[in-house]
Amino acid sequence: MIEQIIGKSQTHSLKLFTKEEIDWLEGRIFKRQTKRGEEFAVKCFVREKEIK
C-alpha cells in the first residue's frame, strides 16, 4: 500500500525499512474525506495530528 501512495521514487526508497516497520506503518494509514474527495493520511507520532 505504501508504494501506491508514495510511488516508486528513488528518493523515497522503502529499502531503508524492515518488513516489520513497513507493516507497522501500513496499519496506521487510513483514508479520510476532504472537500476535494478521499485522501490517505496517518496520525503524526509526535503531534498527534492527522497528516497527508
CHARMM internal coordinates of N, CA and C (Angstrom, degrees):
IC EDIT
DIST 1 N 1 CA 1.4485
DIST 1 CA 1 C 1.5266
ANGL 1 N 1 CA 1 C 111.02
DIST 1 C 2 N 1.3081
ANGL 1 CA 1 C 2 N 118.16
DIHE 1 N 1 CA 1 C 2 N -39.94
DIST 2 N 2 CA 1.4549
ANGL 1 C 2 N 2 CA 120.79
DIHE 1 CA 1 C 2 N 2 CA -178.08
DIST 2 CA 2 C 1.5235
ANGL 2 N 2 CA 2 C 110.92
DIHE 1 C 2 N 2 CA 2 C -61.58
DIST 2 C 3 N 1.3232
ANGL 2 CA 2 C 3 N 117.67
DIHE 2 N 2 CA 2 C 3 N -41.42
DIST 3 N 3 CA 1.4648
ANGL 2 C 3 N 3 CA 120.34
DIHE 2 CA 2 C 3 N 3 CA 179.44
DIST 3 CA 3 C 1.5225
ANGL 3 N 3 CA 3 C 111.25
DIHE 2 C 3 N 3 CA 3 C -61.25
DIST 3 C 4 N 1.3158
ANGL 3 CA 3 C 4 N 117.91
DIHE 3 N 3 CA 3 C 4 N -33.80
DIST 4 N 4 CA 1.4615
ANGL 3 C 4 N 4 CA 121.10
DIHE 3 CA 3 C 4 N 4 CA 177.82
DIST 4 CA 4 C 1.5226
ANGL 4 N 4 CA 4 C 110.99
DIHE 3 C 4 N 4 CA 4 C -67.48
DIST 4 C 5 N 1.3268
ANGL 4 CA 4 C 5 N 116.82
DIHE 4 N 4 CA 4 C 5 N -33.08
DIST 5 N 5 CA 1.4599
ANGL 4 C 5 N 5 CA 121.15
DIHE 4 CA 4 C 5 N 5 CA -177.08
DIST 5 CA 5 C 1.5237
ANGL 5 N 5 CA 5 C 111.14
DIHE 4 C 5 N 5 CA 5 C -79.14
DIST 5 C 6 N 1.3373
ANGL 5 CA 5 C 6 N 117.37
DIHE 5 N 5 CA 5 C 6 N -48.79
DIST 6 N 6 CA 1.4634
ANGL 5 C 6 N 6 CA 119.93
DIHE 5 CA 5 C 6 N 6 CA -175.92
DIST 6 CA 6 C 1.5165
ANGL 6 N 6 CA 6 C 113.23
DIHE 5 C 6 N 6 CA 6 C -93.59
DIST 6 C 7 N 1.3137
ANGL 6 CA 6 C 7 N 117.04
DIHE 6 N 6 CA 6 C 7 N -10.70
DIST 7 N 7 CA 1.4566
ANGL 6 C 7 N 7 CA 120.35
DIHE 6 CA 6 C 7 N 7 CA -177.85
DIST 7 CA 7 C 1.5217
ANGL 7 N 7 CA 7 C 110.71
DIHE 6 C 7 N 7 CA 7 C 82.59
DIST 7 C 8 N 1.3001
ANGL 7 CA 7 C 8 N 117.14
DIHE 7 N 7 CA 7 C 8 N -171.46
DIST 8 N 8 CA 1.4569
ANGL 7 C 8 N 8 CA 121.24
DIHE 7 CA 7 C 8 N 8 CA -178.13
DIST 8 CA 8 C 1.5229
ANGL 8 N 8 CA 8 C 110.12
DIHE 7 C 8 N 8 CA 8 C -108.55
DIST 8 C 9 N 1.3070
ANGL 8 CA 8 C 9 N 116.47
DIHE 8 N 8 CA 8 C 9 N 43.02
DIST 9 N 9 CA 1.4567
ANGL 8 C 9 N 9 CA 122.81
DIHE 8 CA 8 C 9 N 9 CA -178.47
DIST 9 CA 9 C 1.5229
ANGL 9 N 9 CA 9 C 111.27
DIHE 8 C 9 N 9 CA 9 C -67.70
DIST 9 C 10 N 1.3021
ANGL 9 CA 9 C 10 N 117.07
DIHE 9 N 9 CA 9 C 10 N 141.42
DIST 10 N 10 CA 1.4694
ANGL 9 C 10 N 10 CA 122.45
DIHE 9 CA 9 C 10 N 10 CA 175.91
DIST 10 CA 10 C 1.5287
ANGL 10 N 10 CA 10 C 110.21
DIHE 9 C 10 N 10 CA 10 C -65.40
DIST 10 C 11 N 1.3248
ANGL 10 CA 10 C 11 N 116.40
DIHE 10 N 10 CA 10 C 11 N -33.06
DIST 11 N 11 CA 1.4598
ANGL 10 C 11 N 11 CA 121.29
DIHE 10 CA 10 C 11 N 11 CA -178.39
DIST 11 CA 11 C 1.5234
ANGL 11 N 11 CA 11 C 111.85
DIHE 10 C 11 N 11 CA 11 C -67.16
DIST 11 C 12 N 1.3188
ANGL 11 CA 11 C 12 N 117.27
DIHE 11 N 11 CA 11 C 12 N -34.55
DIST 12 N 12 CA 1.4512
ANGL 11 C 12 N 12 CA 122.04
DIHE 11 CA 11 C 12 N 12 CA -176.48
DIST 12 CA 12 C 1.5282
ANGL 12 N 12 CA 12 C 110.31
DIHE 11 C 12 N 12 CA 12 C -110.45
DIST 12 C 13 N 1.3008
ANGL 12 CA 12 C 13 N 117.26
DIHE 12 N 12 CA 12 C 13 N 54.73
DIST 13 N 13 CA 1.4530
ANGL 12 C 13 N 13 CA 121.78
DIHE 12 CA 12 C 13 N 13 CA -176.15
DIST 13 CA 13 C 1.5288
ANGL 13 N 13 CA 13 C 111.67
DIHE 12 C 13 N 13 CA 13 C -72.41
DIST 13 C 14 N 1.3275
ANGL 13 CA 13 C 14 N 115.84
DIHE 13 N 13 CA 13 C 14 N 133.81
DIST 14 N 14 CA 1.4613
ANGL 13 C 14 N 14 CA 120.59
DIHE 13 CA 13 C 14 N 14 CA 177.38
DIST 14 CA 14 C 1.5182
ANGL 14 N 14 CA 14 C 112.30
DIHE 13 C 14 N 14 CA 14 C -80.65
DIST 14 C 15 N 1.3229
ANGL 14 CA 14 C 15 N 117.13
DIHE 14 N 14 CA 14 C 15 N -2.83
DIST 15 N 15 CA 1.4657
ANGL 14 C 15 N 15 CA 120.81
DIHE 14 CA 14 C 15 N 15 CA 179.42
DIST 15 CA 15 C 1.5217
ANGL 15 N 15 CA 15 C 111.85
DIHE 14 C 15 N 15 CA 15 C -65.85
DIST 15 C 16 N 1.3239
ANGL 15 CA 15 C 16 N 116.85
DIHE 15 N 15 CA 15 C 16 N -14.49
DIST 16 N 16 CA 1.4603
ANGL 15 C 16 N 16 CA 121.59
DIHE 15 CA 15 C 16 N 16 CA 178.99
DIST 16 CA 16 C 1.5249
ANGL 16 N 16 CA 16 C 112.11
DIHE 15 C 16 N 16 CA 16 C -74.65
DIST 16 C 17 N 1.3377
ANGL 16 CA 16 C 17 N 117.37
DIHE 16 N 16 CA 16 C 17 N -16.34
DIST 17 N 17 CA 1.4560
ANGL 16 C 17 N 17 CA 122.36
DIHE 16 CA 16 C 17 N 17 CA -172.47
DIST 17 CA 17 C 1.5177
ANGL 17 N 17 CA 17 C 111.75
DIHE 16 C 17 N 17 CA 17 C -114.69
DIST 17 C 18 N 1.3299
ANGL 17 CA 17 C 18 N 115.63
DIHE 17 N 17 CA 17 C 18 N 150.93
DIST 18 N 18 CA 1.4584
ANGL 17 C 18 N 18 CA 120.71
DIHE 17 CA 17 C 18 N 18 CA 175.92
DIST 18 CA 18 C 1.5240
ANGL 18 N 18 CA 18 C 109.04
DIHE 17 C 18 N 18 CA 18 C -80.04
DIST 18 C 19 N 1.3083
ANGL 18 CA 18 C 19 N 116.58
DIHE 18 N 18 CA 18 C 19 N 165.07
DIST 19 N 19 CA 1.4701
ANGL 18 C 19 N 19 CA 122.34
DIHE 18 CA 18 C 19 N 19 CA 177.65
DIST 19 CA 19 C 1.5288
ANGL 19 N 19 CA 19 C 109.97
DIHE 18 C 19 N 19 CA 19 C -59.24
DIST 19 C 20 N 1.3250
ANGL 19 CA 19 C 20 N 116.95
DIHE 19 N 19 CA 19 C 20 N -40.20
DIST 20 N 20 CA 1.4661
ANGL 19 C 20 N 20 CA 121.27
DIHE 19 CA 19 C 20 N 20 CA -179.83
DIST 20 CA 20 C 1.5259
ANGL 20 N 20 CA 20 C 111.27
DIHE 19 C 20 N 20 CA 20 C -64.74
DIST 20 C 21 N 1.3291
ANGL 20 CA 20 C 21 N 117.64
DIHE 20 N 20 CA 20 C 21 N -39.61
DIST 21 N 21 CA 1.4608
ANGL 20 C 21 N 21 CA 120.60
DIHE 20 CA 20 C 21 N 21 CA 179.07
DIST 21 CA 21 C 1.5297
ANGL 21 N 21 CA 21 C 111.46
DIHE 20 C 21 N 21 CA 21 C -67.37
DIST 21 C 22 N 1.3232
ANGL 21 CA 21 C 22 N 116.68
DIHE 21 N 21 CA 21 C 22 N -39.73
DIST 22 N 22 CA 1.4565
ANGL 21 C 22 N 22 CA 120.92
DIHE 21 CA 21 C 22 N 22 CA 177.83
DIST 22 CA 22 C 1.5218
ANGL 22 N 22 CA 22 C 110.49
DIHE 21 C 22 N 22 CA 22 C -65.14
DIST 22 C 23 N 1.3282
ANGL 22 CA 22 C 23 N 117.29
DIHE 22 N 22 CA 22 C 23 N -44.38
DIST 23 N 23 CA 1.4713
ANGL 22 C 23 N 23 CA 121.16
DIHE 22 CA 22 C 23 N 23 CA 178.19
DIST 23 CA 23 C 1.5195
ANGL 23 N 23 CA 23 C 111.14
DIHE 22 C 23 N 23 CA 23 C -61.47
DIST 23 C 24 N 1.3327
ANGL 23 CA 23 C 24 N 116.87
DIHE 23 N 23 CA 23 C 24 N -40.83
DIST 24 N 24 CA 1.4663
ANGL 23 C 24 N 24 CA 121.88
DIHE 23 CA 23 C 24 N 24 CA 179.71
DIST 24 CA 24 C 1.5327
ANGL 24 N 24 CA 24 C 110.23
DIHE 23 C 24 N 24 CA 24 C -61.10
DIST 24 C 25 N 1.3402
ANGL 24 CA 24 C 25 N 116.05
DIHE 24 N 24 CA 24 C 25 N -45.99
DIST 25 N 25 CA 1.4629
ANGL 24 C 25 N 25 CA 119.95
DIHE 24 CA 24 C 25 N 25 CA -179.69
DIST 25 CA 25 C 1.5208
ANGL 25 N 25 CA 25 C 111.64
DIHE 24 C 25 N 25 CA 25 C -68.55
DIST 25 C 26 N 1.3241
ANGL 25 CA 25 C 26 N 117.83
DIHE 25 N 25 CA 25 C 26 N -41.84
DIST 26 N 26 CA 1.4669
ANGL 25 C 26 N 26 CA 120.66
DIHE 25 CA 25 C 26 N 26 CA 179.25
DIST 26 CA 26 C 1.5267
ANGL 26 N 26 CA 26 C 111.52
DIHE 25 C 26 N 26 CA 26 C -60.60
DIST 26 C 27 N 1.3225
ANGL 26 CA 26 C 27 N 117.20
DIHE 26 N 26 CA 26 C 27 N -30.07
DIST 27 N 27 CA 1.4504
ANGL 26 C 27 N 27 CA 121.05
DIHE 26 CA 26 C 27 N 27 CA 177.89
DIST 27 CA 27 C 1.5157
ANGL 27 N 27 CA 27 C 113.54
DIHE 26 C 27 N 27 CA 27 C -69.48
DIST 27 C 28 N 1.3355
ANGL 27 CA 27 C 28 N 116.99
DIHE 27 N 27 CA 27 C 28 N -14.85
DIST 28 N 28 CA 1.4592
ANGL 27 C 28 N 28 CA 121.88
DIHE 27 CA 27 C 28 N 28 CA -178.68
DIST 28 CA 28 C 1.5285
ANGL 28 N 28 CA 28 C 113.86
DIHE 27 C 28 N 28 CA 28 C -106.48
DIST 28 C 29 N 1.3359
ANGL 28 CA 28 C 29 N 116.94
DIHE 28 N 28 CA 28 C 29 N -1.11
DIST 29 N 29 CA 1.4612
ANGL 28 C 29 N 29 CA 121.03
DIHE 28 CA 28 C 29 N 29 CA 177.89
DIST 29 CA 29 C 1.5315
ANGL 29 N 29 CA 29 C 108.87
DIHE 28 C 29 N 29 CA 29 C -83.03
DIST 29 C 30 N 1.3049
ANGL 29 CA 29 C 30 N 116.17
DIHE 29 N 29 CA 29 C 30 N 137.84
DIST 30 N 30 CA 1.4623
ANGL 29 C 30 N 30 CA 120.33
DIHE 29 CA 29 C 30 N 30 CA 178.53
DIST 30 CA 30 C 1.5279
ANGL 30 N 30 CA 30 C 109.28
DIHE 29 C 30 N 30 CA 30 C -143.33
DIST 30 C 31 N 1.3069
ANGL 30 CA 30 C 31 N 115.59
DIHE 30 N 30 CA 30 C 31 N 163.44
DIST 31 N 31 CA 1.4673
ANGL 30 C 31 N 31 CA 121.49
DIHE 30 CA 30 C 31 N 31 CA 175.10
DIST 31 CA 31 C 1.5117
ANGL 31 N 31 CA 31 C 108.13
DIHE 30 C 31 N 31 CA 31 C -96.91
DIST 31 C 32 N 1.3230
ANGL 31 CA 31 C 32 N 115.02
DIHE 31 N 31 CA 31 C 32 N 141.28
DIST 32 N 32 CA 1.4605
ANGL 31 C 32 N 32 CA 119.36
DIHE 31 CA 31 C 32 N 32 CA 175.27
DIST 32 CA 32 C 1.5204
ANGL 32 N 32 CA 32 C 109.15
DIHE 31 C 32 N 32 CA 32 C -130.81
DIST 32 C 33 N 1.3090
ANGL 32 CA 32 C 33 N 115.34
DIHE 32 N 32 CA 32 C 33 N 151.65
DIST 33 N 33 CA 1.4605
ANGL 32 C 33 N 33 CA 122.01
DIHE 32 CA 32 C 33 N 33 CA -179.16
DIST 33 CA 33 C 1.5233
ANGL 33 N 33 CA 33 C 108.63
DIHE 32 C 33 N 33 CA 33 C -89.77
DIST 33 C 34 N 1.3274
ANGL 33 CA 33 C 34 N 116.93
DIHE 33 N 33 CA 33 C 34 N 130.55
DIST 34 N 34 CA 1.4582
ANGL 33 C 34 N 34 CA 122.36
DIHE 33 CA 33 C 34 N 34 CA 175.76
DIST 34 CA 34 C 1.5233
ANGL 34 N 34 CA 34 C 108.14
DIHE 33 C 34 N 34 CA 34 C -125.23
DIST 34 C 35 N 1.3010
ANGL 34 CA 34 C 35 N 116.65
DIHE 34 N 34 CA 34 C 35 N 178.75
DIST 35 N 35 CA 1.4640
ANGL 34 C 35 N 35 CA 121.02
DIHE 34 CA 34 C 35 N 35 CA 178.18
DIST 35 CA 35 C 1.5235
ANGL 35 N 35 CA 35 C 111.05
DIHE 34 C 35 N 35 CA 35 C -63.08
DIST 35 C 36 N 1.3277
ANGL 35 CA 35 C 36 N 117.06
DIHE 35 N 35 CA 35 C 36 N -28.43
DIST 36 N 36 CA 1.4590
ANGL 35 C 36 N 36 CA 122.34
DIHE 35 CA 35 C 36 N 36 CA -178.65
DIST 36 CA 36 C 1.5210
ANGL 36 N 36 CA 36 C 113.09
DIHE 35 C 36 N 36 CA 36 C -90.89
DIST 36 C 37 N 1.3130
ANGL 36 CA 36 C 37 N 118.22
DIHE 36 N 36 CA 36 C 37 N -4.07
DIST 37 N 37 CA 1.4613
ANGL 36 C 37 N 37 CA 122.18
DIHE 36 CA 36 C 37 N 37 CA -178.88
DIST 37 CA 37 C 1.5213
ANGL 37 N 37 CA 37 C 110.68
DIHE 36 C 37 N 37 CA 37 C 125.29
DIST 37 C 38 N 1.3126
ANGL 37 CA 37 C 38 N 115.91
DIHE 37 N 37 CA 37 C 38 N -158.45
DIST 38 N 38 CA 1.4625
ANGL 37 C 38 N 38 CA 120.30
DIHE 37 CA 37 C 38 N 38 CA -179.90
DIST 38 CA 38 C 1.5209
ANGL 38 N 38 CA 38 C 110.62
DIHE 37 C 38 N 38 CA 38 C -85.92
DIST 38 C 39 N 1.3443
ANGL 38 CA 38 C 39 N 115.57
DIHE 38 N 38 CA 38 C 39 N 146.47
DIST 39 N 39 CA 1.4516
ANGL 38 C 39 N 39 CA 120.98
DIHE 38 CA 38 C 39 N 39 CA 174.44
DIST 39 CA 39 C 1.5229
ANGL 39 N 39 CA 39 C 108.74
DIHE 38 C 39 N 39 CA 39 C -146.24
DIST 39 C 40 N 1.3192
ANGL 39 CA 39 C 40 N 116.05
DIHE 39 N 39 CA 39 C 40 N 157.45
DIST 40 N 40 CA 1.4504
ANGL 39 C 40 N 40 CA 121.14
DIHE 39 CA 39 C 40 N 40 CA 177.62
DIST 40 CA 40 C 1.5204
ANGL 40 N 40 CA 40 C 109.70
DIHE 39 C 40 N 40 CA 40 C -83.71
DIST 40 C 41 N 1.3220
ANGL 40 CA 40 C 41 N 116.15
DIHE 40 N 40 CA 40 C 41 N 147.02
DIST 41 N 41 CA 1.4562
ANGL 40 C 41 N 41 CA 120.96
DIHE 40 CA 40 C 41 N 41 CA 179.07
DIST 41 CA 41 C 1.5253
ANGL 41 N 41 CA 41 C 108.84
DIHE 40 C 41 N 41 CA 41 C -149.19
DIST 41 C 42 N 1.3114
ANGL 41 CA 41 C 42 N 114.84
DIHE 41 N 41 CA 41 C 42 N 165.50
DIST 42 N 42 CA 1.4611
ANGL 41 C 42 N 42 CA 122.69
DIHE 41 CA 41 C 42 N 42 CA 174.97
DIST 42 CA 42 C 1.5255
ANGL 42 N 42 CA 42 C 106.53
DIHE 41 C 42 N 42 CA 42 C -144.66
DIST 42 C 43 N 1.3193
ANGL 42 CA 42 C 43 N 117.21
DIHE 42 N 42 CA 42 C 43 N 150.23
DIST 43 N 43 CA 1.4592
ANGL 42 C 43 N 43 CA 119.83
DIHE 42 CA 42 C 43 N 43 CA 179.97
DIST 43 CA 43 C 1.5262
ANGL 43 N 43 CA 43 C 109.11
DIHE 42 C 43 N 43 CA 43 C -83.10
DIST 43 C 44 N 1.3305
ANGL 43 CA 43 C 44 N 116.75
DIHE 43 N 43 CA 43 C 44 N 128.27
DIST 44 N 44 CA 1.4608
ANGL 43 C 44 N 44 CA 122.52
DIHE 43 CA 43 C 44 N 44 CA 178.02
DIST 44 CA 44 C 1.5299
ANGL 44 N 44 CA 44 C 108.44
DIHE 43 C 44 N 44 CA 44 C -60.31
DIST 44 C 45 N 1.3119
ANGL 44 CA 44 C 45 N 115.56
DIHE 44 N 44 CA 44 C 45 N 132.56
DIST 45 N 45 CA 1.4642
ANGL 44 C 45 N 45 CA 120.47
DIHE 44 CA 44 C 45 N 45 CA -175.79
DIST 45 CA 45 C 1.5206
ANGL 45 N 45 CA 45 C 112.29
DIHE 44 C 45 N 45 CA 45 C -75.32
DIST 45 C 46 N 1.3198
ANGL 45 CA 45 C 46 N 117.61
DIHE 45 N 45 CA 45 C 46 N -20.51
DIST 46 N 46 CA 1.4587
ANGL 45 C 46 N 46 CA 121.67
DIHE 45 CA 45 C 46 N 46 CA -178.45
DIST 46 CA 46 C 1.5244
ANGL 46 N 46 CA 46 C 111.10
DIHE 45 C 46 N 46 CA 46 C -96.68
DIST 46 C 47 N 1.3427
ANGL 46 CA 46 C 47 N 116.07
DIHE 46 N 46 CA 46 C 47 N -52.54
DIST 47 N 47 CA 1.4557
ANGL 46 C 47 N 47 CA 121.08
DIHE 46 CA 46 C 47 N 47 CA -174.54
DIST 47 CA 47 C 1.5144
ANGL 47 N 47 CA 47 C 114.61
DIHE 46 C 47 N 47 CA 47 C -89.51
DIST 47 C 48 N 1.3511
ANGL 47 CA 47 C 48 N 116.62
DIHE 47 N 47 CA 47 C 48 N -10.65
DIST 48 N 48 CA 1.4598
ANGL 47 C 48 N 48 CA 121.11
DIHE 47 CA 47 C 48 N 48 CA -178.67
DIST 48 CA 48 C 1.5290
ANGL 48 N 48 CA 48 C 112.81
DIHE 47 C 48 N 48 CA 48 C 62.65
DIST 48 C 49 N 1.3554
ANGL 48 CA 48 C 49 N 117.91
DIHE 48 N 48 CA 48 C 49 N 26.74
DIST 49 N 49 CA 1.4627
ANGL 48 C 49 N 49 CA 122.53
DIHE 48 CA 48 C 49 N 49 CA 177.73
DIST 49 CA 49 C 1.5166
ANGL 49 N 49 CA 49 C 108.84
DIHE 48 C 49 N 49 CA 49 C -106.54
DIST 49 C 50 N 1.3261
ANGL 49 CA 49 C 50 N 115.84
DIHE 49 N 49 CA 49 C 50 N 151.45
DIST 50 N 50 CA 1.4522
ANGL 49 C 50 N 50 CA 120.61
DIHE 49 CA 49 C 50 N 50 CA 175.12
DIST 50 CA 50 C 1.5251
ANGL 50 N 50 CA 50 C 109.14
DIHE 49 C 50 N 50 CA 50 C -76.97
DIST 50 C 51 N 1.3229
ANGL 50 CA 50 C 51 N 117.03
DIHE 50 N 50 CA 50 C 51 N 132.72
DIST 51 N 51 CA 1.4538
ANGL 50 C 51 N 51 CA 121.86
DIHE 50 CA 50 C 51 N 51 CA 179.43
DIST 51 CA 51 C 1.5067
ANGL 51 N 51 CA 51 C 110.19
DIHE 50 C 51 N 51 CA 51 C -131.16
DIST 51 C 52 N 1.3250
ANGL 51 CA 51 C 52 N 117.22
DIHE 51 N 51 CA 51 C 52 N 152.85
DIST 52 N 52 CA 1.4626
ANGL 51 C 52 N 52 CA 123.43
DIHE 51 CA 51 C 52 N 52 CA 176.57
DIST 52 CA 52 C 1.5065
ANGL 52 N 52 CA 52 C 110.65
DIHE 51 C 52 N 52 CA 52 C -67.05
END
COOR INIT
IC SEED 1 N 1 CA 1 C
IC BUILD
